[in-house]
Amino acid sequence: MKRLMFVFTFFMVLGLIFCTGLSAKMIRIGEAQIVAHPALDNDSKGFAAALADEGFIEGKNVKFDRQNAQGDQPNCAIIAQKFEDDRVDLVHAISTPNAQAQVKVSKTIPIVFSSVTDPVKTGIVPKMGKTGTHVTGVSDRWPITLQCKMY
């Protein structure tokens, strides 16, 4: 999972830097999480670690604005609007409700989602793979056919 997150993160950040000329300033990343939970917390840590592996160090050239919706879905929309109003350079949306809210509000800010089981069915992206949108990410969906297969 960390490797997939790295790949998506790396390309999103590289695109952000080269397309908008952000190399001379601090990159501002809004990160929204639905609740505090070890798996979601690790998602956040893995995202920051993947960036750090590529030289994007928190406090040096990256600044995170981490928000938690406290399990309240209406807070996801408030957080999404905050990131839009603050004009962050990138959003990391951890969970389906956060990703849905951010996609609804932001039409140009690059969005990387994670901890989303079905991003197509939930309206986050139009299809799996290259979407042609400003949204990318990783799904945590398990291969159900393999789980159901009897040996």
C-alpha positions as CSV (number, residue, x, y, z in Angstrom):
1,M,0.0,0.0,0.0
2,K,2.8,2.4,0.9
3,R,4.4,1.7,-2.5
4,L,1.2,2.5,-4.4
5,M,0.7,5.7,-2.3
6,F,4.3,6.7,-3.1
7,V,3.7,6.3,-6.9
8,F,0.6,8.4,-6.9
9,T,1.9,11.0,-4.5
10,F,5.2,11.3,-6.4
11,F,3.6,12.0,-9.7
12,M,1.0,14.3,-8.3
13,V,3.6,16.4,-6.5
14,L,6.0,16.4,-9.5
15,G,3.2,17.6,-11.8
16,L,2.2,20.2,-9.2
17,I,5.8,21.5,-9.0
18,F,6.6,21.6,-12.7
19,C,3.2,22.8,-13.9
20,T,2.8,25.6,-11.3
21,G,6.4,26.5,-10.6
22,L,6.1,25.8,-6.8
23,S,9.8,24.8,-6.4
24,A,10.6,28.3,-4.9
25,K,7.9,28.2,-2.2
26,M,6.5,26.1,0.5
27,I,4.0,23.5,-0.8
28,R,0.8,23.6,1.2
29,I,-1.0,20.3,1.5
30,G,-4.4,20.0,3.1
31,E,-5.0,16.6,4.7
32,A,-8.5,15.6,5.7
33,Q,-9.3,12.5,7.8
34,I,-12.7,11.3,8.9
35,V,-11.7,10.1,12.4
36,A,-8.6,9.2,14.4
37,H,-8.0,5.5,13.8
38,P,-4.7,3.6,13.6
39,A,-5.1,2.6,10.0
40,L,-6.0,6.1,8.9
41,D,-3.3,7.6,11.0
42,N,-0.8,5.2,9.3
43,D,-2.2,6.4,5.9
44,S,-1.3,9.9,6.8
45,K,2.2,8.9,8.0
46,G,2.8,6.8,4.9
47,F,1.8,9.8,2.7
48,A,4.3,12.1,4.5
49,A,7.0,9.4,4.5
50,A,6.6,8.9,0.7
51,L,7.0,12.6,0.2
52,A,10.0,12.8,2.5
53,D,11.6,9.9,0.5
54,E,11.5,12.2,-2.5
55,G,12.9,15.2,-0.7
56,F,9.6,16.9,0.2
57,I,10.2,17.4,3.9
58,E,7.5,18.7,6.3
59,G,8.6,22.0,7.7
60,K,11.3,22.5,5.1
61,N,9.5,22.7,1.8
62,V,6.1,21.2,2.6
63,K,3.5,22.4,5.1
64,F,0.6,20.2,6.1
65,D,-2.8,21.5,7.3
66,R,-4.2,18.4,8.9
67,Q,-7.9,18.4,9.7
68,N,-10.1,15.7,11.3
69,A,-13.9,15.6,10.8
70,Q,-14.4,13.9,14.1
71,G,-16.6,11.3,12.5
72,D,-19.1,13.9,11.5
73,Q,-19.7,13.9,7.7
74,P,-21.0,17.5,7.5
75,N,-17.5,18.5,8.8
76,C,-16.0,17.0,5.7
77,A,-17.7,19.7,3.6
78,I,-16.5,22.4,5.9
79,I,-12.9,21.1,5.7
80,A,-13.1,20.8,1.9
81,Q,-14.3,24.4,1.7
82,K,-11.5,25.5,4.1
83,F,-8.9,23.9,1.8
84,E,-10.5,25.6,-1.2
85,D,-10.7,29.0,0.5
86,D,-7.1,28.6,1.6
87,R,-6.1,27.6,-1.9
88,V,-3.8,24.8,-0.8
89,D,-1.6,23.3,-3.5
90,L,-2.7,19.7,-3.0
91,V,-5.3,17.8,-0.9
92,H,-4.8,14.3,0.6
93,A,-8.3,13.1,1.4
94,I,-8.3,10.1,3.7
95,S,-11.6,8.2,3.5
96,T,-14.6,8.2,1.2
97,P,-16.6,11.0,2.9
98,N,-13.5,13.3,2.8
99,A,-12.7,12.5,-0.8
100,Q,-16.4,13.0,-1.9
101,A,-16.6,16.3,-0.2
102,Q,-13.3,17.6,-1.6
103,V,-14.2,16.5,-5.2
104,K,-17.5,18.2,-4.9
105,V,-15.9,21.5,-3.8
106,S,-12.6,21.6,-5.6
107,K,-12.5,21.6,-9.4
108,T,-8.8,22.5,-9.9
109,I,-6.8,21.6,-6.7
110,P,-5.1,18.3,-7.2
111,I,-6.7,15.7,-4.9
112,V,-5.0,12.4,-3.8
113,F,-7.5,10.1,-2.1
114,S,-6.7,7.0,0.0
115,S,-8.6,4.6,2.3
116,V,-11.4,4.6,-0.3
117,T,-12.9,1.2,-1.1
118,D,-14.8,2.0,-4.3
119,P,-13.9,5.4,-5.8
120,V,-15.9,4.9,-8.9
121,K,-19.2,3.8,-7.3
122,T,-18.9,6.7,-4.8
123,G,-18.5,9.3,-7.5
124,I,-14.9,10.3,-6.7
125,V,-13.5,9.3,-10.1
126,P,-15.3,8.4,-13.3
127,K,-13.3,5.2,-13.8
128,M,-10.3,3.3,-12.5
129,G,-7.0,4.0,-14.1
130,K,-6.3,7.3,-15.9
131,T,-9.3,9.5,-15.3
132,G,-8.3,12.7,-17.1
133,T,-9.3,14.6,-13.9
134,H,-7.4,16.4,-11.1
135,V,-8.2,13.4,-8.8
136,T,-6.1,10.3,-8.2
137,G,-5.5,7.9,-5.4
138,V,-5.5,4.3,-4.1
139,S,-8.3,2.0,-3.3
140,D,-8.2,-0.3,-0.2
141,R,-10.6,-2.8,-1.8
142,W,-9.5,-6.4,-1.4
143,P,-9.7,-8.8,-4.4
144,I,-13.0,-10.4,-3.4
145,T,-12.7,-13.2,-6.0
146,L,-9.5,-14.4,-4.4
147,Q,-11.1,-14.2,-0.9
148,C,-14.0,-16.3,-2.0
149,K,-11.9,-18.9,-3.9
150,M,-11.8,-22.2,-2.2
151,Y,-8.6,-24.3,-2.2
